[in-house]
Amino acid sequence: MTEIRLRPMYRWLLGLGLAGALILMLPIRVAEPESEAPKTIRSNDAAQVVVPASVAQLVGDPLGGNDLESNANRGRSADNLHAALLNDFNNLTNGRAFAEKHWQNRDHGGSLYVRTLLKQCELAADSGDVLKKGDIDFSKLPQEEFVAASKALASLQARCSQFTTDDYQKYIVAKASAPGDSHDPYNTLLRDFLKAARLDQDAKRGAVASLVERPDPLIFEEIGARLSMTKLSGEGVIFFDGINYPIRDNPEILSAYKLVPCGLGLRCDDSDFEVVLSCATGRGCFASRFEMIKRNDLGNDPIRYQKVIGLYSQMIEAINKKNIGAFVTEPHN
């Protein structure tokens, strides 16, 4: 079997990416009357944060609540297939076996998940020799770091090292001829949102409504803060729950959006891809995505971290309640 390094020339073929920049200060929600215009928060605005004791886990109804028996049965079947898909993704031990299995269920999210995995493998391949077994020497690390880095490297290689050039051709290059892709509801949700986000707020509201009806962690991972991005007087802002956060003044709001997939079922402990890649490439080992954000991007500051967690919790709560208005402004009559 031929091992490969996924080549940068294929990046444009991959529909999914990992959420980006996690940076500095985060403002927290200040309640506003519904009749007033959204408040604009600047980096020097003070705010009180309330962190909920727990964040509700979301179980979506794939058919939007249709109670006809036949549709309900189909909905349960589709939901079970997607739950199995997410569970397998969260517990990857062999990336190639995962791809082969779930490529057969492309109409239940398989194509989205397989291509996300291959995108991750491309990032790993671009990060040095981590996919070449035996080429990384951790012997000079302290014992605790040695154990963590060795575990991360083994996890990364299990995800990615078995893929061949033929696999890459099958799952990525030939995607235009893969008949199941056009029926993958999760690919459709992602595509519809990206299209609507370029149009107007009304179109975007409809797309967001569909996203919260069938919330998938990998879709929210790809979309990130674009879920709430808009413009105010020509300036890019992130709108959330009645407040406008100018991006250039409040870049750390992206940290909260980066955690949203964790609240929708994505496993974000030390097996999380971003955490694994960081550890295996010597950029730091962490117990979870949460710890990575706290230490790397918040300077291990507990007050800043509490603010991020507070906003993240509010986002998950809004998705759980299908509160579209928390992410998109109301249409103007």
C-alpha positions in Angstrom: 0.0 0.0 0.0 1.4 3.4 -1.0 1.6 6.0 1.7 1.0 9.6 0.6 1.4 13.2 1.6 -1.7 15.0 0.5 -0.6 17.7 -1.9 -1.4 21.4 -1.5 -2.6 21.5 -5.1 -5.7 19.6 -4.0 -6.7 22.1 -1.3 -9.2 23.9 -3.5 -11.1 20.6 -3.9 -11.8 20.3 -0.2 -15.0 21.9 1.0 -14.1 22.0 4.6 -11.6 23.7 6.8 -10.6 24.1 10.4 -11.7 27.2 12.1 -9.0 29.8 12.4 -7.6 32.5 14.7 -8.1 32.5 18.4 -7.1 35.8 19.8 -7.3 38.4 22.6 -10.2 40.1 24.6 -13.8 39.0 24.5 -16.8 41.1 25.4 -19.8 39.5 27.0 -23.5 40.0 26.4 -25.3 43.0 27.8 -29.1 42.6 27.6 -30.9 45.0 25.2 -34.6 45.7 24.8 -35.9 44.1 21.7 -37.2 47.4 20.3 -33.7 49.0 20.3 -31.0 48.7 17.8 -28.2 46.2 18.6 -25.6 47.6 20.9 -22.0 47.8 19.6 -19.4 46.5 22.0 -15.9 47.8 22.0 -12.9 46.2 23.6 -12.9 48.6 26.6 -16.6 48.1 27.4 -17.2 46.3 30.8 -19.7 43.5 31.0 -21.0 41.0 33.6 -20.7 37.4 32.7 -23.0 34.6 33.9 -21.8 31.1 33.2 -24.6 28.5 33.1 -24.0 25.5 35.4 -24.3 23.2 32.4 -24.7 23.4 28.6 -27.7 21.4 27.2 -26.7 18.9 24.6 -28.7 19.1 21.4 -30.6 16.3 19.8 -32.1 17.5 16.5 -35.2 16.3 14.7 -34.1 15.6 11.1 -37.6 16.1 9.8 -38.3 19.3 11.7 -41.1 17.9 13.9 -43.2 16.1 11.3 -45.2 13.5 13.3 -46.5 11.4 10.4 -45.6 7.8 11.3 -43.7 7.0 8.1 -41.7 10.2 8.2 -41.0 9.7 11.9 -39.6 6.2 11.2 -37.4 7.6 8.4 -36.3 10.4 10.6 -35.3 8.0 13.4 -33.4 5.8 10.9 -31.5 8.8 9.5 -30.8 10.1 12.9 -29.4 6.8 14.0 -27.1 6.6 11.0 -25.8 10.1 11.6 -25.3 9.4 15.3 -23.3 6.3 14.4 -21.3 8.4 11.9 -20.5 11.0 14.6 -19.6 8.4 17.1 -17.2 6.7 14.7 -15.6 10.0 13.8 -15.2 10.8 17.5 -13.5 7.4 18.1 -11.3 7.1 15.0 -8.7 4.3 15.2 -8.3 3.8 11.4 -9.0 6.6 9.1 -9.1 4.6 6.0 -11.5 2.0 7.5 -13.7 4.9 8.5 -13.7 6.4 5.0 -14.5 3.0 3.4 -17.4 2.4 5.8 -19.1 5.8 5.7 -18.5 6.5 2.0 -21.3 4.0 1.6 -23.7 6.3 3.6 -23.0 9.5 1.7 -26.7 10.4 1.9 -26.5 10.6 5.7 -23.4 12.8 6.0 -20.7 10.4 4.9 -19.2 12.6 2.2 -19.0 15.5 4.6 -17.3 13.5 7.3 -14.9 11.6 5.0 -13.8 14.9 3.3 -13.3 16.5 6.7 -11.0 13.7 7.7 -9.0 14.0 4.5 -8.7 17.8 5.0 -7.3 17.1 8.4 -4.9 14.6 6.9 -3.7 17.2 4.4 -3.0 19.6 7.2 -1.1 16.9 9.0 0.9 16.1 5.9 1.8 19.8 5.5 3.1 19.9 9.1 6.3 17.9 8.6 7.0 14.2 8.7 4.3 13.3 11.3 2.7 10.8 8.9 5.9 8.9 8.3 6.2 6.2 11.0 9.5 6.2 12.9 10.7 9.6 11.6 9.9 11.6 14.8 12.2 11.3 17.8 10.6 12.3 21.1 13.4 10.7 23.2 14.7 14.1 24.5 11.4 15.2 25.9 10.6 15.0 29.6 8.7 11.8 30.5 5.2 13.3 30.7 5.6 15.2 27.4 7.1 12.1 25.8 4.1 10.0 26.6 1.6 12.6 25.4 3.5 13.3 22.2 3.9 9.6 21.4 0.2 9.1 22.0 -0.7 12.1 19.7 1.6 10.9 17.0 0.2 7.4 17.0 -3.3 8.8 16.9 -2.4 11.1 13.9 -0.8 8.2 12.0 -3.8 6.0 12.7 -6.1 8.6 11.2 -4.1 9.4 8.1 -1.1 7.2 7.2 -3.1 4.4 5.5 -4.6 6.5 2.8 -3.3 5.9 -0.7 -3.2 8.0 -3.8 -6.1 5.9 -5.2 -8.2 6.7 -2.1 -7.5 10.4 -2.5 -8.7 10.2 -6.1 -11.8 8.3 -5.0 -12.9 10.5 -2.2 -11.8 13.9 -3.4 -10.9 14.2 -7.0 -13.8 12.2 -8.3 -16.4 13.8 -6.0 -18.2 15.4 -9.0 -19.2 12.0 -10.2 -20.2 10.6 -6.8 -24.0 10.3 -7.0 -24.6 10.1 -3.2 -23.1 13.6 -2.7 -26.0 15.5 -4.1 -28.3 13.7 -1.6 -26.1 14.3 1.5 -28.4 16.6 3.6 -25.4 18.0 5.5 -23.5 19.0 2.4 -26.7 20.7 1.3 -27.0 22.6 4.6 -23.5 23.8 4.3 -23.7 24.8 0.7 -27.0 26.6 1.2 -25.7 28.6 4.1 -22.5 29.7 2.2 -24.6 30.7 -0.7 -27.2 32.6 1.5 -24.5 34.4 3.4 -23.5 36.1 0.2 -27.0 37.4 -0.5 -29.0 39.2 2.2 -30.1 38.8 5.8 -33.5 37.3 4.9 -31.8 34.5 2.9 -29.3 34.0 5.7 -32.0 33.7 8.3 -33.6 30.9 6.3 -30.3 29.1 6.1 -29.6 29.5 9.8 -33.0 28.2 10.6 -32.1 25.0 8.7 -28.8 24.7 10.5 -30.3 24.8 14.0 -33.0 22.3 13.0 -30.3 19.8 12.1 -27.2 20.9 14.0 -24.1 19.1 13.0 -20.7 19.8 14.7 -18.7 19.6 11.6 -20.9 22.1 9.8 -20.5 24.5 12.6 -16.8 23.8 12.7 -16.6 24.9 9.0 -18.8 27.9 9.3 -17.4 29.2 12.6 -18.1 32.9 13.2 -19.5 33.3 9.7 -22.7 32.2 11.3 -23.1 35.7 12.7 -20.9 37.9 10.5 -22.4 41.0 8.9 -21.5 44.6 8.1 -22.4 47.8 10.0 -21.5 51.1 8.4 -19.0 49.2 6.2 -17.3 47.6 9.2 -17.2 43.9 9.7 -19.0 42.9 12.9 -20.2 39.7 14.6 -23.8 39.9 15.7 -24.8 37.8 18.6 -27.9 38.0 20.9 -28.6 41.7 20.2 -25.0 42.9 20.3 -22.6 43.9 17.5 -19.0 42.9 18.1 -16.6 44.7 15.7 -14.2 42.1 14.6 -11.1 44.2 14.7 -11.9 45.2 18.3 -13.1 41.9 19.6 -11.3 39.1 17.7 -11.5 36.7 20.7 -15.2 36.2 20.1 -13.9 33.7 17.5 -12.7 31.6 20.4 -16.3 31.1 21.6 -17.4 30.1 18.1 -14.5 27.6 17.9 -15.9 25.8 20.9 -19.4 25.5 19.6 -18.8 22.2 17.8 -17.8 20.7 21.2 -21.3 21.6 22.5 -22.9 19.9 19.6 -21.3 16.5 20.1 -17.7 16.8 18.7 -15.2 15.1 21.0 -12.9 17.9 22.1 -10.6 16.1 24.6 -7.0 15.1 23.9 -8.2 13.1 20.9 -9.5 16.3 19.1 -7.6 16.7 15.8 -6.4 20.2 16.6 -5.1 19.1 20.0 -3.5 16.0 18.5 -1.7 17.9 15.8 -0.4 20.5 18.2 1.0 17.9 20.5 2.5 15.7 17.7 4.2 18.6 16.0 5.8 20.0 19.2 3.5 23.1 19.6 2.2 22.0 22.9 0.2 19.2 24.4 -3.2 19.9 26.0 -6.0 17.9 27.7 -8.6 19.4 25.5 -9.5 22.1 23.0 -10.8 24.2 25.9 -7.4 24.0 27.7 -5.6 24.8 24.4 -7.6 28.0 24.0 -7.2 29.0 27.6 -3.4 28.5 27.6 -2.5 29.5 24.1 -4.9 32.3 23.4 -6.0 33.7 26.7 -2.6 33.6 28.5 -4.1 31.1 31.0 -6.2 34.1 32.4 -9.2 32.7 34.3 -11.3 35.8 33.9 -10.9 35.9 30.1 -11.6 32.2 30.0 -14.8 32.6 32.0 -16.0 35.2 29.5 -15.3 32.9 26.6 -17.1 30.0 28.3 -20.0 32.3 29.1 -20.5 33.3 25.5 -20.0 29.8 24.2 -22.7 28.6 26.7 -25.1 31.2 25.4 -24.5 30.2 21.8 -25.2 26.5 22.6 -28.4 27.5 24.5 -29.5 29.6 21.5 -29.0 26.7 19.1 -30.8 24.4 21.6 -33.8 26.7 21.6 -33.6 27.2 17.8 -33.2 31.0 18.5 -32.4 32.2 15.0 -32.5 35.8 16.1 -29.5 35.3 18.3 -27.3 34.9 15.2 -29.0 37.0 12.5 -30.6 40.4 12.8 -34.4 40.7 12.4 -35.5 41.7 8.9 -36.2 45.4 8.4 -39.7 46.3 7.1 
